Amino acid sequence: MLALALSLAAAPVAAQQHIERRPPRPVPPPPPAAPPPPAQPAAPDPNAPPPYEPQLTRLAEVLGALHHLRTVCGAKDATIWRDRMAALIEADAPTPDRRDRLAGAFNASFRTWARSYRSCTPAAQHASKMFLEETSRIATDVRARYGP
């Protein structure tokens, strides 16, 4: 009986020896990993300047020039340019750093034009006219691109 059990136990091994060996089946590659979730946009920095900062800086420079040139030429609107600059700073420069930059641009331009024009000349009148047109262009552009 022991011999029969041993022969039965060995039979599958013997049978396996007579079976032709086949190469192992290739293992399929693992499925691709799921793509990572999209990166969350960073929260905007509240101290970062707005995208229209270059135009605002230029507008401050133009207003500084107009304040000097219109005053030198005795224009009726000579005093409004400083007031408009103050209103612009109050409306759009909530941080002290931005206020300083815009006021600095206004003041630097005012001083530059004051050194160049101490009296009203045809060139000063022409520059004033050009600056009035530029102010309008900048204000229209910023309003159209960035707000109401």
JOFENCOR-V305183 format. One record per backbone hydrogen bond with DSSP energy under -1.0 kcal/mol. NH is the residue of the N-H (numbers start at 0). CO is the residue of the C=O. If there is no record, write none. Layout:
nh/co
NH/CO
NH/CO
//
This chain:
nh/co
4/0
5/1
6/2
7/3
8/4
9/5
10/6
13/9
14/10
15/11
16/12
47/44
52/49
55/51
56/52
57/53
58/54
59/55
60/56
61/57
62/58
63/59
64/60
65/61
66/62
67/63
68/64
69/65
71/67
72/68
73/70
74/69
77/74
79/76
82/78
83/79
84/80
85/81
86/82
87/83
88/84
89/85
90/86
91/87
92/88
98/94
99/95
100/96
101/97
102/98
103/99
104/100
105/101
106/102
107/103
108/104
109/105
110/106
111/107
112/108
113/109
114/110
115/111
116/112
124/120
125/121
126/122
127/123
128/124
129/125
130/126
131/127
132/128
133/129
134/130
135/131
136/132
137/133
138/134
139/135
140/136
141/137
142/138
143/139
144/140
145/141
146/142
//
